[in-house]
Amino acid sequence: MLRYTLMRLGIFVGSFVFVWGLVYVGVLPRGLGGSNFLWVLLLAMVISAPVSFIVLRGQRDRASAQIIDRVDRAKASMEANRTQEDVADDAARASAAQGSAGRTAQTG
C-alpha cells in the first residue's frame, strides 16, 4: 500500500514539474495575478489522475488484494472472539442452571 501511494505521489510530482515547465516556457498560460501556483497545482492533479489510473492498475489491484486479506483476517479474528465468548457464556449459564436445579432438588 505504501508503495502504491509513493508511486502515485511520484506521478503527481512529475506532472507538477511538467506543467510548471510548460507554464514557464509559455506553452500554457499563467494564472491570474498570484494564482499561478494554484493553476499549476490543479492542472497537475487533473493530468496525474488518469495517468495514475492507467499506469498503476496492477499495483492498485495488488494493494486492493492486500486490503481484502487484512479485512478477511480481522473478520475471522472477530468471529473467533465472538465464538469464544458465546461458548464461555453458554458454559456459565449451564453451570448456573445445574447449580440452581441441584439446590431445588435438595430443598424439595
trRosetta pair geometry for C-beta under 8 A, 3 or more apart (Angstrom, degrees):
i j d omega theta_ij theta_ji phi_ij phi_ji
1 4 5.8 -51 -152 33 33 111
1 5 6.5 33 151 -17 64 106
1 63 4.9 109 -96 -144 62 107
1 66 6.3 -131 -44 85 94 139
1 67 7.1 91 -83 -60 124 95
2 5 5.6 -55 -150 38 34 113
2 6 6.2 31 154 -17 67 107
3 6 5.9 -57 -147 39 30 108
3 7 6.2 29 155 -18 65 108
3 59 6.7 -123 112 -158 103 122
3 63 7.8 -155 64 -76 88 110
4 7 5.7 -56 -146 38 29 110
4 8 6.2 30 155 -19 64 107
4 56 6.4 109 -146 -176 85 129
4 59 4.9 163 -100 145 90 111
4 60 6.1 112 -141 -86 135 55
4 62 7.8 -178 -61 72 120 93
4 63 4.5 -33 -21 -54 153 148
5 8 5.7 -55 -148 36 29 111
5 9 6.3 30 153 -18 64 106
6 9 5.5 -52 -145 38 33 113
6 10 6.3 38 152 -23 64 104
7 10 5.5 -51 -148 34 32 115
7 11 6.6 34 153 -19 64 101
7 52 7.9 136 121 -133 88 95
7 56 5.8 143 115 -104 128 124
7 59 6.2 13 50 118 158 171
8 11 5.8 -51 -151 34 33 110
8 12 6.6 33 150 -18 63 104
8 48 7.8 100 -174 160 70 115
8 52 5.1 51 -127 -137 84 137
8 56 6.4 -27 -75 -39 82 170
9 12 5.6 -54 -150 36 34 113
9 13 6.3 34 153 -19 67 104
10 13 5.7 -52 -144 37 32 109
10 14 6.3 33 155 -18 64 106
11 14 5.7 -53 -147 38 31 113
11 15 6.3 33 153 -20 64 106
11 48 5.0 135 126 -152 94 100
11 51 5.6 -173 -176 106 127 116
11 52 5.0 160 83 -77 157 90
11 55 6.8 162 -99 62 142 142
11 56 7.5 -107 -24 -34 149 121
12 15 5.6 -55 -148 37 31 111
12 16 6.2 35 152 -23 65 105
12 44 6.3 84 -169 148 70 107
12 45 7.0 14 -136 -98 106 57
12 48 4.3 64 -98 -161 61 170
12 52 7.7 0 -51 -54 79 130
13 16 5.5 -51 -147 34 32 115
13 17 6.4 31 155 -17 65 104
14 17 5.9 -54 -148 37 31 108
14 18 6.2 32 153 -20 64 108
14 48 7.7 130 64 -103 81 107
15 18 5.5 -55 -146 38 31 114
15 19 6.2 27 158 -15 67 107
15 44 4.3 134 117 -157 99 81
15 45 7.8 149 105 -54 140 20
15 47 4.5 172 -155 91 127 114
15 48 4.0 -130 5 -63 156 96
15 51 6.8 174 -72 32 124 147
16 19 6.1 -56 -145 40 27 105
16 20 6.1 29 155 -21 63 110
16 40 6.6 78 -154 149 74 100
16 41 6.9 11 -121 -108 108 51
16 44 3.9 30 -84 -132 63 160
16 48 7.8 -10 -35 -45 74 132
17 20 5.6 -53 -143 38 29 114
17 21 6.3 32 155 -21 63 105
18 21 5.8 -57 -153 34 27 111
18 22 6.6 25 152 -16 63 106
18 44 7.6 136 56 -113 86 92
18 47 7.5 -116 79 116 126 158
19 22 5.6 -54 -148 37 35 111
19 23 6.3 33 153 -17 68 104
19 28 6.8 -22 -162 29 75 161
19 40 5.1 154 116 -153 115 80
19 43 4.9 155 -148 102 150 116
19 44 4.8 -130 18 -71 142 84
19 47 6.6 176 -58 12 119 147
20 23 5.8 -55 -148 38 31 109
20 24 6.1 33 152 -22 65 109
20 40 5.2 54 -83 -158 73 143
20 44 7.9 3 -31 -65 82 126
21 24 5.5 -54 -142 36 31 113
21 25 6.2 25 159 -15 66 107
22 25 6.0 -55 -142 40 28 106
22 27 4.3 -72 -164 63 85 116
22 28 4.5 58 127 0 107 109
23 26 7.7 42 179 -76 29 24
23 27 7.6 -79 -66 55 25 73
23 28 4.8 -51 -82 74 66 104
23 29 7.6 -18 -129 93 84 20
23 30 5.9 103 -171 -93 104 64
23 36 6.9 141 164 -166 146 102
23 39 7.4 126 -106 103 147 115
23 40 5.8 -87 -5 -88 154 108
28 43 7.3 102 -177 -171 157 171
30 36 5.1 -29 -168 -108 90 110
30 39 7.3 128 -179 63 41 155
31 34 7.8 -24 100 110 116 20
31 35 3.7 -121 149 97 132 82
31 36 4.1 -166 34 -84 104 41
31 37 7.5 -77 23 23 147 37
31 38 6.3 105 -123 62 167 83
31 39 3.4 -171 -70 -17 114 136
31 40 7.5 -98 -27 -20 117 73
32 35 5.3 20 61 37 66 121
34 37 7.8 -14 162 16 69 97
35 38 4.8 -54 -166 46 77 116
35 39 5.7 85 132 -30 87 97
36 39 5.6 -54 -148 35 31 114
36 40 6.4 27 157 -16 66 106
37 40 5.9 -56 -148 39 30 108
37 41 6.1 33 153 -22 65 110
38 41 5.5 -54 -144 37 30 115
38 42 6.2 27 159 -16 66 107
39 42 6.2 -58 -146 38 26 106
39 43 6.2 20 158 -13 63 112
40 43 5.9 -59 -144 42 28 109
40 44 6.1 31 156 -22 64 109
41 44 5.9 -57 -148 35 25 111
41 45 6.6 25 154 -18 61 104
42 45 5.7 -53 -150 34 33 111
42 46 6.5 32 153 -18 65 105
43 46 5.6 -52 -147 36 34 112
43 47 6.3 28 155 -14 66 107
44 47 5.8 -57 -145 41 31 107
44 48 5.9 24 160 -18 68 113
45 48 6.0 -57 -134 40 27 105
45 49 6.4 38 164 -34 62 103
46 49 6.4 -47 -151 17 24 113
47 50 7.4 -72 -169 40 32 92
47 51 6.4 21 151 -11 68 120
48 51 5.5 -66 -145 46 37 113
48 52 5.7 39 160 -24 74 109
49 52 6.0 -58 -147 36 23 108
49 53 6.4 26 155 -23 61 108
50 53 5.2 -51 -145 33 37 118
50 54 6.4 28 160 -12 68 105
51 54 6.2 -63 -151 41 29 102
51 55 5.7 8 163 -4 68 119
52 55 6.2 -61 -124 49 25 98
52 56 5.1 -13 -172 16 67 123
53 56 7.2 -41 -95 50 8 87
53 57 7.1 40 162 -71 47 83
54 57 6.5 -29 -167 -34 25 108
56 59 4.6 -59 -165 51 81 114
56 60 5.3 88 130 -31 91 98
57 60 5.8 -59 -147 35 25 111
57 61 6.5 25 156 -19 63 105
58 61 5.7 -54 -151 33 32 112
58 62 6.6 29 153 -16 65 104
59 62 5.7 -53 -150 37 34 110
59 63 6.3 34 152 -18 66 106
60 63 5.7 -53 -146 38 33 111
60 64 6.2 37 153 -22 65 106
61 64 5.6 -52 -147 35 31 114
61 65 6.5 34 153 -21 63 103
62 65 5.7 -52 -150 34 33 112
62 66 6.6 35 151 -20 64 102
63 66 5.6 -52 -152 33 35 113
63 67 6.5 34 151 -18 65 103
64 67 5.7 -53 -150 35 34 111
64 68 6.4 35 152 -20 66 105
65 68 5.6 -52 -147 36 33 113
65 69 6.4 37 153 -21 64 103
66 69 5.7 -53 -151 34 32 113
66 70 6.5 32 152 -19 65 104
67 70 5.7 -53 -150 35 34 112
67 71 6.4 32 153 -18 66 106
68 71 5.8 -55 -147 37 32 110
68 72 6.3 32 154 -19 65 107
69 72 5.8 -56 -147 37 30 111
69 73 6.4 28 156 -17 65 106
70 73 5.9 -56 -149 37 30 109
70 74 6.3 30 154 -19 65 107
71 74 5.7 -55 -148 37 31 111
71 75 6.3 32 153 -19 65 105
72 75 5.7 -53 -148 36 31 111
72 76 6.3 31 154 -18 65 106
73 76 5.7 -54 -146 37 32 111
73 77 6.2 33 154 -20 65 106
74 77 5.7 -54 -147 37 31 112
74 78 6.3 30 154 -18 65 106
75 78 5.8 -55 -147 38 31 109
75 79 6.3 31 154 -19 65 107
76 79 5.7 -54 -147 37 31 112
76 80 6.3 33 153 -21 65 104
77 80 5.7 -52 -147 34 31 111
77 81 6.5 30 153 -17 64 105
78 81 5.7 -54 -148 37 33 111
78 82 6.3 33 153 -20 65 106
79 82 5.6 -53 -146 37 32 111
79 83 6.2 34 154 -21 65 105
80 83 5.7 -53 -147 36 30 112
80 84 6.4 32 154 -19 64 104
81 84 5.7 -53 -149 35 32 111
81 85 6.5 31 153 -18 64 105
82 85 5.7 -55 -150 37 33 111
82 86 6.3 34 151 -21 66 105
83 86 5.6 -53 -148 35 32 113
83 87 6.4 32 154 -19 65 104
84 87 5.8 -53 -147 35 32 110
84 88 6.3 29 155 -16 65 107
85 88 5.8 -56 -146 39 31 109
85 89 6.1 31 155 -19 66 109
86 89 5.7 -56 -144 39 29 111
86 90 6.1 30 157 -19 65 107
87 90 5.8 -53 -145 37 28 110
87 91 6.3 28 155 -19 63 107
88 91 5.8 -54 -148 37 30 111
88 92 6.3 30 154 -19 64 107
89 92 5.7 -54 -147 37 31 111
89 93 6.3 28 155 -17 65 107
90 93 5.8 -56 -146 39 30 109
90 94 6.2 30 155 -19 65 107
91 94 5.8 -55 -145 38 30 110
91 95 6.2 31 155 -19 64 107
92 95 5.7 -54 -146 37 29 112
92 96 6.3 28 155 -17 64 107
93 96 5.7 -55 -146 38 31 110
93 97 6.2 32 154 -21 65 106
94 97 5.6 -53 -145 36 31 111
94 98 6.3 29 155 -17 65 106
95 98 5.9 -54 -147 37 30 109
95 99 6.3 30 154 -19 63 107
96 99 5.6 -54 -147 37 31 113
96 100 6.4 25 157 -14 65 106
97 100 6.1 -57 -146 39 29 104
97 101 6.2 29 154 -19 64 108
98 101 5.6 -54 -143 38 31 111
98 102 6.2 33 155 -21 65 106
99 102 5.8 -53 -147 35 30 111
99 103 6.5 28 155 -17 63 106
100 103 5.6 -51 -145 37 35 111
100 104 6.3 39 152 -23 65 105
101 104 5.6 -52 -147 35 32 113
101 105 6.4 33 153 -19 64 105
102 105 5.8 -53 -147 35 32 111
102 106 6.4 31 154 -19 64 107
103 106 5.8 -54 -147 36 32 111
103 107 6.4 22 158 -12 65 109
104 107 6.2 -62 -146 41 28 104
104 108 6.2 19 160 -17 64 117
105 108 6.1 -64 -141 38 26 107
